Amino acid sequence: MSGTDDQVDEILKSVRESPTYLSFWSAYKRIQRLSPKPSENASLRASIAIIGSSTLEPLAACFDVKMRLEGFHPHTFVGGFNTYHQEAMNKTSELYKAEPNIIVLAVDAWSLLDQKFLSNYPLMSSKSRSAAIKELVNSITAIAEVLEKNSAALILVNNFIVPTFSPLGVADNKQKLGFKKFFRRANRLLEEKLESASNVFVVDLDSVASDFGKSRTVNWNTYYRGSIPFSEEFTPIVADEYMRYFRALKGLTKKCIVLDLDNTLWGGIIGEDGIEGIKLGPTSPGLEYVEFQRALLSLYNRGVILAVNSKNNFDDAIKVLREHPHQILKEEHFAALRINWQNKVANIAELAKEINIGLDSIVFIDDNPAEREQIRQIYPEVMVVDLPKNPHLYRATLEKIDVFDVLSLTKEDMARGEMYVGKRKREELEQSSTSIEDFLRTLELKVQVKLTDDFDTPRVVQLLGKTNQFNLTTRRYTDAETKSLRDAEESAVYSMAVQDKFGDEGVVGVAIVRKEKMSWMVDSFLMSCRVIGRSVETAFLAKIIADAKTAGAKRVIGEYIQTKKNAPAADFYEHHGFAKQKESGDGAIWMLDLAHGTVEVPDWIDLIEE
Amino acid sequence: MTDAEDTLTEIISKALLLDKSELTDDLKRGDYEPWDSMAHLTLISEIENEFGIFFEDDEVVDIWTVADIRSLLSKKISS
């Protein structure tokens, strides 16, 4: 490690000890002066840009340092004061030079509105008010569209902070278009106009400001002295909101909540208080636990996996999940359960293995600080929630952790819970079958392979972004890149959907091929770990090989690039009769000569072609 | 050193990107490159926030050295 890196680490350590705005600002300036080299590890590099209508360096400083605190090495571009228009329009501007992953567009409504807007609002007709809304929103969406066209970045557009003051007083909402409604309408229109742009997100700054307290979002001294839009306390909060998108973009989303039972899902101890004695019901004490469970269920219903890790007699605890009239989370909501007297560290490792996710995808919730500390020490990669002692605050704590963000919610996310029920039933069947083939035959597997269309592209991009284990090359393509591969003639993007008699898994596989006249090169081939062990990858590869033959290609070339996590895919090409062409430090190139070899669809799989 | 003096030193050193030990009373805006307009603005508002005071525009402009800050602040707090 170089001296510069040590100095940067030292600066970041001081920010961790005292995470105030001044610490963020000072750290940012000091690190900029050191100008550290970008990381050699591409996945840790990040490039961000913040442009807009005011002095945005303080906000950029907080965003930059927050990324550094999570181990990234950002390059940060800050636009000039109110020069965002030129920066966006000019394709060769500094803004685009560093190829940003994220561009924040932070434009204050007041910078776009007429100088007389506030004074004249009471005199304006509703027609001219309405026209002013459209003009305001169009000037933002026009810039967002240019940014989207000129770059592959994720574009974050701040919405407007709805003022708390109205010159119309309490009669504001008796007007057809009151002063506050003007801004609310503008926000709604902004969201509507940008809803279908998959690379553009409207950041709900108004809601973030409300939660923080709108009267504290501006420091009028720095506002007038230096056009700084947000107060010292509020600036890091806005950066936190951008971090949610950054984490989602980098695939750092948590996938699973592992829950304790006693004094976490209900009040009291089941082994001592009995099923009638625990606190769980429609009035407090008891209601706080019911509402905590409802919030957990809302996350489950959008794809967050739930699991139990509890020290209890299994029969006592499972009875609550199965029979208690006010229990919201039932046995079938949990992908896996560990209710025993084993230590929780061992349990959590088993749960991760059973559910087939990494420990770094797990959030652990337990009321006992000693259990939390133990997990934290042994598995620092698990996110351990500091649950407050007061159960009235459980639900609020859960709603604040913001670590489950994904950039698009697919139908596979919504149905994930049912898929885990299917998984459990499949495992029961596997145990009762005499051979693996026998088991696969009884599953009634159907595999559908097709060229990706608009409908399944979001899911394909999601899989490209987060699949780690069964992933031959781990190339992460953005939404824009995937669409251009899909639409180009010399390449094709395939998706694979799988179903069996226990349920529909939806789209679980992606392959990208680059087509040359004589040979097809498999650029990417991946499959969700959920369907490993059912030979569906063979059917998927068979379909691609059949297409290559039809197109007149003589060979199919495959590539394997080793990562820390993709060992399950290492033997893929060898198993399917490919010959090794070249080997390098972290992978190999494989080839199948189509004149002599092919890959057949396993006879227990029904391959459905488009 | 009193707590207030210590807090002030902490603020000045962070805003001017120095370690506390590197900070001297004769450090001067204009001579020291990191003390630019943004650093000055940050310095002033952090002191205002911490001590619950307000600097008039003239006072902001007239602060040139670390010693100026210390004397102006003690005048404001004691008045």
Interface residues (C-beta under 8 A of the other chain):
Chain A: L22 S23 W25 S26 K29 R30 R33 T55 E57 N219 N221 T222 R225 G226 I228 E232
Chain B: I11 K14 A15 L17 P34 S37 M38 A39 L41 T42 I44 S45 E46 E48 N49 F54 V60
